[in-house]
Amino acid sequence: MPLLNFLKPKNKLEEGGRSSAPVQSDAGEPEQSCPNCHKAIPLSRLWADKLVCSCGYHFRMKARQRIGTVADKDSFCELFSDIRSCNPLGFPGYEEKLDTVKTVSEESEAVICGTALIGKQKCCIFAMESYFMMGSMGSAVGERITALFEYAVEHRLPVVGFTVSGGARMQEGLLSLMQMAKTSAAVKRHSDVGLLYIAVLTDPTTGGVTASFAMEADIILAEPGATVGFAGKRVIEQTTRQTLPKEFQSAEFVLEHGFIDKIAHRKDQRKLLTQFLRMHNGGQKL
C-alpha cells in the first residue's frame, strides 16, 4: 500500500480518528499532521519512528506492519488465513461490506494469526486489523484466535496478541457475541497447561474484545494514550448520570486503577516482549 494511502481514513468510522490525512510539504515531501501537537511530520521520518510522533502520540498501525516491528526478520508464518467470514444471518449488505473492507484493508479478516520469532524466542502471535471493520469480532475472528491458542497448546508455545477493536460485529448477532466465551475458554486451556499469554492493547480496545481475551492475559501492556474500555464513555455517563473524568478509559487511567501492568511505548515493545519470552522460556522448564 502506498505511503500516502496508508494513513488516510478508510471509512466513516475512522474519519476524525487517530490518523489524519497526509499533506504535501513545500519541499514536496508528504507530511502527516499530528492530532496531538499539530506539527507536520515528514512521512519518511514517521515511518522510521514506527508511526510515533516526537510528542509521543502513537498513530494507528496496520496489523502486518505491527507484527513486523516486533518479530525477527522473515520469521512470521501465517496460520488459519482460510477461516473467513460469511453472512450467517443474511444481514442486508453485509457481503458487499466485507468485499469493500477486504479491498481497503488488503486483509481477508480483522485478525492475522501465525507463529514468529521475537528475539529468537518462538511464539504464536496475532494482530488485529483496525482497517477491517475497526477490528470488530465476528465468528471468523473468534475462530482464528481460538485456533491459534489451540495450536499454541499443542506445540507448547506462548502467545503474544495485539488487540484493536470496536467490539462485537453486529452483522453476525449472537454468533459474534458467542466468540467472547469461545476465545476465553481457549485462553483458559492455554493457561491451564502453564503457558504464557501477553496482550498489547492498542487504540482502541473496546467492547467484547476487552470483555474477553484482551484482558485475560498473564501480562497486559498498553500503548500510550490508547482507549481501553467496554461501553463508551457517553453511554456510561447517560446510564450512571455522572460526569466521568476527562482521562477516563485512557491506558494511563486504566493502569492507575490496576487493570493493566505497564504502558509500553512502541519503540520498547520488542525489547519488553523478548525479555518476557526469555524469562518464560517458551513454557519449558528451565
N, C-alpha and C positions, 0 to 999 in steps of 0.2 A: 504494500500500500504506500503511495507517495507521501512524503512528509507533510505536505500541505493538507492532504485529506485526513491524515491520522487524527489531528486534534479538532477537526470541525465537528459540531454537533451532528449526530447521525439521525436523530429523530426528535419528535416533540418532547419526549421525556428528558432528553439531555440538553435542550436549549436552556441556557441560563445556569448550567451546572458548573462543575469544577474545571471545565476546559472551554475557553473562549476561542473564537475563530482567529487564525493567524492573519497577520497583515504584512504588507511589503514595506521594508525599510527604505530610507532614501538611498542607501547603498545598494539596494537591490536584493539583499538577503532577506528571506522570510523571517518574520518575528512573531512571537506569541506574547500577548499581554497577560500578565499575571493578575488574576482576580483579587489577590490579597494585597500586594504592594503596588499594583498597577504599572509596574515597569515593563518595558518592551524587552523581550529576551530573544536573541537570535536562536532559531530552531536548532542550529548545529550545536550550540552550547547547551541548550535544554536537553537534547538527546544525550549529549556527553555526560550530563549530570543526572541521568536516569529520570528525566521529566520532573525534576525538583528545582524550584526557583531558589535563588540565593537567600531569599527571605525565609525559606523552609517550607513553602507551600508545595504540597505534593499533587501534581496533576494525575488524573486517571490514566491507567496504563492497560494496554491490551494484554490478554491472557498469555499469549505465546511470548511476548516481549518480557513479561514479568517472570516467566519461567527462565528465560534466557539470562536475566540479571542475577539469578542465584545458582543455577545449575552449571556444572562443569561443561565446557565447550563440547558440543556434539554428543552429549551423554543422554539427552532426553529421548525416550522411546514411547510413543503414544500407544495407549490401550483403549479399547472399547469405543472407538470412533464410529463403529457401525450401529451403536444404540442411538436412535434418533426419535424425535417427537412425531406423533401422528395427531389426528383430530378425533379422539375417542368419544367426545360428546357431540360431534357435529356442530361445533361452535361456528357461527357465521363469520366468514372472512379470516378464520384462523390459519388455514392453509396458505392463503395469499400472504398473510403477515409473516409466516415462517419463511416463505420464499424470499421476501423482502429483506428480513434481518440476516438471512444466510448470506445474501449478496453484500449487505452493508458491513457485516462483521467479518466476512470471509471465514466463518466457522459454521459447523453443522449443528452445534448446540451451545448452550450457555455455560458449559464447563468443559475443560480439557483435562484429561487424566493420563497418567503414564508412570514410568519409572525414570529415575535420573540419578546422577551422582552430584552431591553437594559437598565440596571439599573432600572428594574421593570417597564419601560415605554414600552407599546405595540406599535409596529410599523410594517410596511411592510418592507421587506429587500430583496435586490438582490445582487448577487456577480457574476461577470463574470469569466469564467474559461479560463486561458491562455493556458492550455494544450489541449483545444478543438479548434483546428484550430486557435490558437492565439486569442481566443475571438472574432473571426470575426462575424459580424452581418448579419445573414441570416433572412429569413422570420419567422422562429420559435423563434429566439432570440427577434425580434421585437414584435412578438405576445405575448410572455411571459411577457415582460416588460410592454407592453400596458395593458394586462390583470391585472397585478399587480397594476398599477396605478388606473385602474377602480375599482378594489376591494378596494383599499385604499379610494377612493372617497365614495363608498357605505358604508364603515364601519368607515368613518371619522378617518383615520389613517395617520400619517406621513410616509414618505418613506425614507429609507437610502439605498444608492446604492454604490457599489464598482465597478469601471469600470477598465477594461483592455481589449484592443482590437487593432488589426492591421487594423481595418476598415471594410468596407462592404465585403461580401462574394462573390467573383467574379463568383462562380459557379451558383449563382442564379440571376445574372444580374440585371435588373431593379427591380425585386421583392425585392432584397436586398436593393437597394437604396431607395425604397418606405418606408422602415422602419424608415428612418430619419423623414419623415413627420408624419408618424403614431404615433411614440413614442413622438414626440414633441407636437402633438395635445393632447395626453393623459396627458402629464406633464402640459400643459396649463389648461386643465379641472380640474386637481388636485389643481393647484394654484388658480383658479378662485373661489373655494369654501373655500379658506383660509387655506389650509393645507400645512404643511412644507415638503420640499424635501431637503435632504442633500446628496451631492455626494462626494465620496472619490476617487480621481483619483490615480491609481497605474500604475506602469510601464509595458508596455507603454499604454497610452490612446491616440489613433490617429485616423485619417480618419473620416468616417461618424459618429462614436460614439461621437467623440469630437465635430463634427458639429451639433450634435443634443442633446440628453438627458444628456450627461456628463456635458455640460457647461450651462445647463438651470436650475440648482438647486438654491434654495434660499441661501444656504451656500455651498461653494465649497472648499473642503480640498484637499490636495495632499500629497503623501508620499515624503520624501526627495529624490532628485535625479531622480524622475520619469520623463519620457519623455512624454510631453503633446504637441500635435500639430495636424495639419490637414495633409498637404502634407509633404513629407520627406524633410529633410534639403538639400540633394543634388538636389532634384527636384526644390526647391525654388531657390537655387544658380544658377542652369542652366537656369531657367526661367528669373530671375532678373539680372543675370550676376554680382552678388555681392557676396562678401565673408561674410558669416554670423559669428557672434561671436561663440566662442567655446561652450559657455554655452547655446546657442540658443535652445529653446524648453525644457529646464530643468524646473522642477517645480519651482525652485528658480527664474529663468528668467521670467517665466510666472507670478509669484507673484509680482515681481518688476514692471511689466508692467500692473498690475491691473486686470488680468483675473481670478485670484483665490483669496480666502480670507485668507488662512492660510496654512502653511506647518505643517502637523500633523505626528509626529513620531508614529510608530506603537504602542509603549507602552502607548501612551497617547490617542489613538483613542477612546477606550471605555469610558474613563472619559469625553472627549470632547463631544461625542455623547450623553451621559447621560445628561450632562449639557444642551445641546441644546434642547433635547427632553423634559426635565423637564420645561425649560423656555417656550416652546411652549404649553406644557400640552396636547399633543396629538390632537391639533386642537380644543380643547374645551375652552370655555370662563372661565377665572379664577374667 
